[in-house]
Every structure is written in structure tokens, then in C-alpha cells.
Amino acid sequence: MAKVTRDDVARLAGTSTAVVSYVINNGPRPVAAGTRERVLAAIKELGYRPDRVAQAMASQRTDLIGLIVPDARQPFFAEMAHAVEQAAAERGKMVLVGNSDYLDEREVHYLRAFLGMRVSGLILISQGPSEHAAAEIDAWDARVVLLHRRPEAIDDVAVVLDDIGGAERLTQHLLEHGHPYVACLGGVDSTPEQGDPVTDHVNGWRRAMELAGLPTEGRLFKAPYNRYDAYRIALELLAGPDRPPALVCATDDQAIGVLRAARELRIDVPGELAVAGFDDVKEAALTDPPLTTVGSDREAMARAAVDLAIGDANGAPPDRLRQFPVTLRLRASCGCPAPR
């Protein structure tokens, strides 16, 4: 059987091959609804399959978007990656995912690999300060969209949250429950770098405590971002003589580990210990008790990142920074009534 070509589709649909190309690639020029329907019907009838390799060679670009995350096993990054994939699919793109594992060399490896594959766009959830990543991006003269974190070393467009404001509001809410103070479970590295979400969560906690006239010295504890290590550290912290009355965790995954440790130590949450997290992963609503946290419109952030990565068809320069608002998700772990 002879291979079906774009000319065959154009002939059956009664249009030009250029219009068929616009329909297949969803641009760069608009196609009338009736014409689009005829082209799609012809594609279906003939069983036409576009040669993506040939298209990539001709345009020097693929229909792929590269996405680099620190660790896709963590719920927040998994949910963000899924949202990016959904947004990309709506725009006719596919997503390649690489895990940096919080290692500088792995981040650079995937940057080099994805840019070398001529992806349509690249989205980076950075693992750290990323000086080496910045040098790699400059070497390729590529625009990379930063998502969730904006390292100072990389001056590309970014889609982020109001992390400081969210943590400040969350801490204030716990203080309004009448706790004498609120402790904080931050990350292992106490980096002062702006744009690091965990550092910003700690800074938001500090600001709320200072506004309330409360000291923070000796009330900041360190733990890795995952629930397993946070659980191990929480066992020691909560069993000690200086157990805090309330604890804000930099991530929901840490907070889930804290809740498990409190259950094993028979500490009532929220009666003896109020716990709150940050990120509003789906599992947060199913913990026992349900976890109070800080949420955001992850789907809108993903759509913004994909659109910025692909680029404006009219060539308009993108905003350098898009900051999305946050919302408190009040649940039983802080002492609020459980929502129905």
C-alpha cells in the first residue's frame, strides 16, 4: 500500500498542503472551523500519520517540551509534572521528564540533553542555586522557564508562588488559635538565597513570629523534604522535653511524616500539637487528621509555564515574573472544624 502523503489529504479535503500543515501543527496561521473539519475528516479517512522526524528536521524544533524536576517521587513534583503534561497536551506537545535528584550535575545533564534534542520549550524546577545550569543555558542561548523556584543565578522568565506571604498567613492562623508560639520545620540547608521556596517558607514564618513579638531562636528545626526522613526527625523532636505546641512544615510531605510520628507517640493532633504544611498535595485532605496547608492553582501555573516555554506566536516579550497567589486550606490538623 502506498504511503499516504499530505498532498493526498489536501486533495481529498479540497484545500492546500499549507492549510493541512496549519491544522496538523495547530498554527502558525488560523484555519476556519469548516476547513479544519474537512482536513481532520480527510486525515481520518486516509489514515494519514504525520512524519514527526521530518517535521523536526525541517523546523529545527520538535513537538517536545523538556521538564526537569528535583524528584518526581515527591507528591508535589509529581502533581506539578502531571499538570504540565496536561497543559502541553492541550497545545499538541509531549513532555519529556528528567529527575535531577537534587544534584547539580544531573540538572546540567538534562539541560544539555533536552536542549540538544531541540525541544520546543524547556521548563526547569531547579534543585538549587544552579550556577552550572545558568552557564549551560547561556551556552545554548536558550530561554528556559523557571517553575516553582527562581534561582538568583538564572535570569529567565519564572512562574512562582507568593511563598513568603503564604507561610506568613499560615503561621498567623496558628497563632490565632492561641498557641504561645509556632515552631518551624524547614529544609536541611539553611541557604539565604531568595527564590528558594523552602527558604521563603521559613522567612514567612519568621516574619509572622516577629510581627507577633515572639522569638524564633531555637524554634527552627531542619529535615529533608520527604516524609520518611521528616518522620524520623519528628520522632526525636516530639519525644523531647521541648515539644512545640504548633509546627509549620515547609512541605506537606514533611507534615505527613510529622503526623505519623505524633500518632506513634500517642500525641493528640491538634489537641496537644497543631500541624500545618505547604503545597496542598491531594493526599493532604486524606491524612488523619486532614492537614491544614497552603494551596495554589497548580493547573494555571502549569499552563502559564507551558505557554511561556512555547513562546508567543506574535513574538511579544514575556513577563519576567509571574507570581500566583496562595490560599489557606484550613482542616482539622490545626484545630479548625473538619470540612464536610
C-alpha positions in Angstrom: 0.0 0.0 0.0 1.4 3.4 -1.0 2.2 5.8 1.8 -0.5 8.5 2.4 1.0 11.9 2.0 0.0 15.4 2.9 -0.8 16.1 -0.7 -3.4 13.2 -0.6 -5.0 14.8 2.5 -5.1 18.3 0.8 -6.6 16.8 -2.4 -9.4 15.0 -0.5 -10.2 18.0 1.7 -10.1 20.4 -1.2 -7.5 22.7 0.2 -3.8 23.4 0.0 -1.0 21.4 1.7 -0.2 24.6 3.7 -3.6 24.6 5.3 -3.2 20.9 6.1 0.1 21.8 7.8 -1.6 24.6 9.8 -4.3 22.1 11.0 -1.7 19.4 12.0 0.6 21.9 13.8 -2.2 24.0 15.2 -0.7 27.0 13.5 1.0 29.3 12.8 -2.0 30.7 10.9 -5.6 30.2 11.9 -7.9 27.9 9.9 -11.6 28.3 9.5 -13.7 25.8 11.5 -15.3 24.3 8.4 -12.0 23.8 6.7 -10.4 22.3 9.8 -13.2 19.8 10.0 -12.7 18.8 6.3 -9.0 18.3 6.9 -9.5 16.3 10.0 -12.1 14.1 8.3 -9.7 13.5 5.4 -6.9 12.6 7.8 -9.1 10.1 9.5 -10.4 8.6 6.2 -7.0 8.2 4.7 -5.3 7.1 7.9 -2.6 9.8 7.5 0.2 9.8 10.1 2.5 12.9 10.1 6.2 12.2 9.9 7.3 13.9 13.1 11.0 13.3 12.4 10.8 15.0 9.1 8.9 17.9 10.6 11.5 18.3 13.3 14.4 18.3 10.8 12.7 20.9 8.7 11.8 23.3 11.5 14.8 22.5 13.8 12.2 22.0 16.6 10.3 19.0 17.9 6.8 18.8 19.4 8.5 18.0 22.8 8.8 20.1 26.0 11.5 19.2 28.4 10.7 19.3 32.1 13.3 18.9 34.8 12.2 18.2 38.4 14.2 17.5 41.5 12.4 14.3 42.4 9.2 13.1 40.7 8.6 10.6 43.5 7.6 13.5 45.8 3.9 14.2 45.6 4.2 18.0 44.8 6.6 17.5 41.9 4.5 14.5 40.6 1.3 16.6 40.6 3.1 19.6 39.0 4.6 17.3 36.3 1.1 15.9 35.6 -0.3 19.4 35.3 2.4 20.4 32.9 1.8 17.3 30.8 -1.9 18.1 30.6 -1.3 21.7 29.6 1.2 20.6 27.0 -1.2 18.0 25.5 -3.8 20.7 25.1 -1.3 22.5 22.9 -0.3 19.5 20.9 3.0 18.9 22.7 4.5 16.0 24.6 6.6 16.2 27.7 10.0 14.5 28.5 10.7 14.4 32.2 14.1 14.2 33.8 14.9 13.9 37.6 17.9 16.0 38.8 17.8 14.1 42.2 18.9 17.4 43.8 22.2 17.1 42.1 23.8 19.9 40.1 25.4 17.6 37.6 22.2 15.8 36.9 20.4 19.0 36.3 23.0 20.1 33.8 22.9 16.7 32.1 19.2 17.0 31.4 19.5 20.6 30.3 22.2 19.6 27.8 20.3 16.6 26.6 16.9 18.3 26.2 18.3 21.4 24.5 20.3 19.2 22.2 17.1 17.5 21.2 15.7 20.8 20.0 12.7 20.7 22.3 10.0 23.3 21.7 10.5 24.6 25.2 12.2 23.7 28.4 10.7 24.1 31.9 13.0 23.8 34.9 12.1 23.2 38.5 15.5 23.9 39.8 17.2 21.9 42.5 19.4 24.6 43.9 21.5 27.7 43.2 22.3 26.3 39.7 25.4 28.3 38.7 26.4 25.5 36.4 22.9 25.3 35.0 23.0 29.0 34.3 26.2 28.6 32.3 24.7 25.8 30.3 21.6 27.8 29.4 23.8 30.8 28.3 26.0 28.4 26.2 22.9 27.3 24.3 21.4 30.8 24.2 18.1 29.2 25.2 15.1 30.6 27.1 14.2 28.4 29.9 11.0 28.8 32.0 11.6 28.5 35.7 8.7 26.9 37.6 8.2 26.9 41.4 11.7 28.2 42.1 13.7 31.1 40.8 17.4 30.8 41.4 19.3 34.0 41.5 21.9 32.7 39.0 19.3 32.2 36.2 17.7 35.3 34.8 15.0 33.6 32.8 11.2 34.0 32.9 9.7 32.4 36.0 6.3 31.2 37.3 6.3 31.1 41.1 4.0 31.4 44.2 3.8 34.0 46.9 5.7 31.6 49.2 6.6 34.2 51.9 3.1 35.6 52.1 1.6 32.1 52.3 3.8 30.9 55.1 3.3 34.2 57.0 -0.5 33.8 56.8 -0.3 30.2 57.8 1.8 31.0 60.9 -0.5 33.9 61.8 -3.5 31.5 61.6 -1.9 29.0 64.0 -1.1 31.9 66.5 -4.8 32.9 66.3 -5.6 29.5 67.7 -4.0 30.7 70.9 -0.7 28.9 70.8 2.1 30.6 72.7 4.4 30.2 69.7 4.8 28.3 66.5 7.9 26.3 65.6 9.0 25.6 62.0 10.4 22.5 60.3 12.5 23.8 57.4 14.9 22.2 55.0 18.3 20.8 55.7 20.2 23.6 54.0 19.7 27.0 55.5 20.5 28.9 52.3 19.8 32.6 52.3 19.1 32.6 48.6 16.0 34.4 47.5 13.6 32.5 45.3 14.1 29.2 47.1 10.5 28.2 48.2 11.6 26.4 51.4 13.8 29.4 52.4 10.8 31.7 51.7 8.5 29.5 53.8 11.0 29.9 56.7 11.2 33.6 56.1 7.4 33.9 56.1 7.3 32.0 59.4 10.0 34.4 60.8 8.0 37.5 59.7 4.8 36.3 61.4 6.6 35.5 64.6 8.4 38.8 64.7 5.2 40.7 64.0 3.7 38.9 67.0 6.6 39.9 69.1 7.8 36.3 69.5 11.4 35.0 69.3 12.4 32.4 66.7 15.7 31.4 68.2 15.8 27.6 68.9 12.4 27.1 67.2 13.6 26.3 63.7 14.3 22.6 63.0 15.8 21.0 59.9 14.7 18.0 58.0 14.8 16.7 54.4 11.8 17.5 52.3 10.4 13.9 52.2 8.1 12.3 54.8 10.4 9.4 55.7 13.3 11.5 57.0 10.9 14.0 58.5 9.1 11.2 60.4 12.4 10.1 61.8 13.4 13.6 62.9 9.9 14.3 64.3 10.1 11.2 66.5 13.1 12.7 68.3 11.7 16.2 68.4 8.2 15.3 69.7 9.5 12.9 72.3 11.8 15.5 73.8 11.1 17.9 76.6 10.7 20.9 74.4 8.0 19.7 72.2 6.4 22.7 70.4 2.7 23.4 70.7 2.4 24.1 67.0 4.5 23.2 64.0 4.6 24.7 60.5 6.3 22.4 58.0 7.9 23.7 54.8 6.3 20.9 52.8 3.2 18.7 53.0 5.4 15.7 52.7 7.3 16.7 55.9 4.0 17.3 57.7 2.7 13.9 56.7 5.8 12.4 58.4 5.2 14.5 61.5 1.6 13.3 61.7 2.8 9.7 61.6 5.3 10.3 64.3 2.7 12.0 66.5 0.4 9.0 66.1 3.1 6.6 67.2 3.9 8.7 70.2 0.2 9.0 71.1 0.3 12.8 70.8 -3.1 14.2 70.0 -3.3 16.3 66.9 -4.5 19.1 67.2 -5.2 18.9 70.9 -1.5 18.6 72.0 0.2 19.6 68.8 -1.1 21.6 65.8 0.5 20.7 62.5 0.4 22.5 59.1 2.1 22.0 55.8 2.6 23.8 52.5 1.8 22.7 48.9 -1.7 21.2 49.3 -0.9 17.9 47.7 -4.0 15.7 47.1 -3.0 13.4 50.0 -3.2 16.3 52.5 -7.0 16.0 52.6 -6.8 12.3 53.4 -4.4 12.3 56.3 -5.6 11.7 59.9 -6.5 14.3 60.8 -6.8 16.1 57.5 -3.8 18.5 57.0 -4.1 22.3 57.1 -1.9 23.6 54.3 -1.3 26.3 51.7 -2.7 25.7 48.3 -2.5 27.3 44.8 -3.8 26.9 41.3 -1.3 24.4 40.1 -3.1 23.9 36.7 -2.9 27.6 36.0 0.7 27.7 36.9 1.4 24.8 34.6 -0.5 26.4 31.7 1.4 29.6 32.2 4.8 27.8 32.2 3.9 25.8 29.0 2.8 28.9 27.2 5.9 30.8 28.2 8.1 27.8 27.1 6.5 27.6 23.7 6.6 31.3 23.2 4.1 33.9 21.9 3.3 33.4 18.3 3.2 37.2 17.8 6.7 37.5 19.2 5.6 39.5 22.3 8.2 39.6 25.0 7.1 37.5 28.1 6.7 38.9 31.6 9.9 38.2 33.5 8.0 37.0 36.6 4.5 35.7 37.1 3.6 35.3 40.8 0.5 33.4 41.6 -1.5 33.9 44.8 -1.9 31.3 47.5 -4.9 30.1 49.6 -5.1 28.7 53.1 -6.7 25.2 53.1 -8.0 25.0 56.7 -8.5 21.5 58.0 -8.6 19.6 61.3 -4.8 19.3 62.0 -4.6 23.0 63.1 -7.8 22.8 65.2 -10.3 24.1 62.7 -13.5 22.1 62.2 -13.1 19.4 59.6 -14.8 20.4 56.3 -17.7 18.3 55.1 
